[in-house]
Amino acid sequence: MTADELLIRLEENVRSLLSERETLRQELALLRDANDRQRQELIRTHEELASLQRQYKQLQTAHALAGNEEGREQAKRQLSRLIRMVDTAIEQMNSETLSDSAL
């Protein structure tokens, strides 16, 4: 093989590699877009799940209040737990406010 033939073959290989590189770049861009769409869908699904779980808890509480004595006791316990959580949060906010105002 002569030097000119080798040079021509090298140029063809370089063109082929550049073409393949461009194809791979385009494919990567498409995959990234698909990944972003899937990530957004996953976020929406998690948000929907959280919302449905909250609704389920609310329905359980409402059902318990309307149901038998055992259900009422369970609802009272749930409400008491929520009230304690809110009270704790209020106490923490008040103590943070006091410590911030002392600075």
C-alpha positions in Angstrom: 0.0 0.0 0.0 1.4 3.4 -0.9 1.4 6.4 1.3 -1.4 8.1 -0.6 -3.6 5.0 -0.2 -2.9 4.9 3.5 -3.7 8.6 3.8 -7.0 8.1 1.9 -7.9 5.2 4.1 -7.0 7.2 7.3 -9.2 10.1 6.1 -12.1 7.6 5.5 -11.7 6.2 9.0 -11.6 9.7 10.5 -14.8 10.7 8.6 -16.4 7.5 9.7 -15.5 8.0 13.3 -16.7 11.7 13.2 -20.0 10.5 11.8 -20.4 7.9 14.5 -19.4 10.4 17.1 -22.2 12.8 15.9 -24.7 10.0 15.9 -23.7 9.0 19.4 -24.0 12.7 20.6 -27.6 12.9 19.1 -28.5 9.6 20.8 -27.1 10.8 24.1 -29.2 14.0 23.8 -32.3 12.0 23.2 -31.5 9.7 26.1 -31.0 12.7 28.4 -34.3 14.2 27.4 -36.0 10.8 28.0 -34.3 10.6 31.4 -35.5 14.1 32.3 -39.1 13.2 31.3 -38.9 10.0 33.4 -37.5 11.9 36.4 -40.4 14.4 36.2 -42.9 11.7 35.9 -41.4 10.0 38.9 -41.6 13.2 40.9 -45.3 13.6 39.9 -46.0 10.0 40.8 -44.4 10.5 44.3 -46.4 13.6 44.8 -49.6 11.9 43.8 -48.8 8.9 46.1 -48.2 11.3 49.0 -51.5 13.0 48.3 -53.3 9.7 48.1 -51.8 8.6 51.4 -52.9 11.8 53.1 -56.4 11.3 51.7 -56.4 7.7 52.9 -55.4 8.7 56.4 -58.2 11.3 56.4 -60.7 8.8 55.2 -59.6 6.4 57.9 -60.0 9.1 60.5 -63.4 10.1 59.2 -64.5 6.4 59.0 -63.3 5.8 62.5 -65.2 8.8 63.9 -68.4 7.6 62.2 -67.8 3.9 63.1 -67.8 1.8 66.2 -66.2 2.6 69.6 -62.9 1.0 68.7 -62.7 3.2 65.6 -63.5 6.2 67.7 -60.7 5.4 70.1 -58.3 4.9 67.3 -59.3 8.3 65.8 -58.9 10.0 69.2 -55.4 8.5 69.5 -54.5 9.8 66.0 -55.9 13.2 66.8 -54.0 13.4 70.1 -50.8 12.4 68.4 -51.3 15.1 65.8 -52.1 17.7 68.4 -48.9 16.7 70.3 -46.9 17.1 67.1 -48.4 20.5 66.5 -47.8 21.6 70.1 -44.1 20.5 69.9 -43.7 22.4 66.6 -45.2 25.5 68.1 -42.9 25.2 71.2 -39.9 24.8 68.9 -40.9 27.8 66.8 -41.4 29.9 70.0 -38.0 28.9 71.4 -36.3 29.7 68.1 -38.0 33.0 68.0 -36.9 33.8 71.5 -33.3 32.8 70.8 -33.2 34.8 67.6 -34.6 37.9 69.3 -31.9 37.6 72.0 -29.2 37.8 69.4 
